[in-house]
Amino acid sequence: MEAPSVETAARWIRDGGVAALTGAGISVDSGIPDFRSAGGLWERYEPSQYATIEAFRQDPDRVWRMLREMGDLIDAARPNAGHLALAQLEARGHLDAVITQNVDDLHQAAGAKRVIEFHGNARDIRCARCGERPAAPPPPDGVCAPRCACGGVLRPMVVFFGEPIPPGAFVEASEVAQKCRTMLVVGTSATVAPASLLPMLAKTAGARLIEINLEETSLSRIADLALVGRSATEVLPAILRALDA
Ligand code: APR
């Protein structure tokens, strides 16, 4: 028998119509620090200097220093039990889609099929000038931004602050949020719009919100079930076990 709150989560999931919204917290146990917890990426890199489209245009070499560190962490990361549990929920028909704010490809690596990349992804590298994909991946080391044959600077197709959400992902994620009966909100501080508005969109449309987070967030007081204080890497497999019981 799992904890009562896990049993409740499993019961709601059994009703079907489940979507997940994930943030950096689900990948912390895979070795990728999140952004805003102690020791998070934004403690080392001031977002206004490293994560905005303006910063990229003004000083791509500096932004690529952060991008390379993130790229190395992503390359070394493997899906953890949280990613695998969500992929299992989908495989067994208990989860319709994962909307992720993460760019680390770990949901796909865990076997998830329907992953909506709300903030783009780090694997797709293009030229900021001509839009072409380079024939070869950018050089692994080097202190400056990799360049395209046309002379433009290469960039990963992650969404920088100040850029729009990819329209296809925005429309699909909004539809999923409005149609789901239960939204699992996993490992996000729910502080960055418009992703942070998706749980409210779901709740307004009648969905139940289940929050899984190490800490309380602004969502915790509106969640119908707040599984707070335990890692997603523990809680998601526990929900899967409760579903199997
Ligand atoms: N299990 C569950 N939750 C966790 C875990 C874990 N093992 N580790 C950390 N968390 C929680 C933290 O408590 C925090 O609430 O995950 C959340 C991570 O929050 P952020 O670091 O703000 O990451 P996220 O919400 O994904 O940020 C949203 O902001 O910087 C931009 O584009 C970036 O996509 C990112 C967006």
Residues whose N, C-alpha, C, O or C-beta is under 5 A from the ligand:
A	BS01	APR	G23 A24 G25 V28 D34 F35 R36 S37 Q101 N102 H119 G187 T188 S189 A190 V192 I212 N213 L214 E215 R230 S231 A232 T233
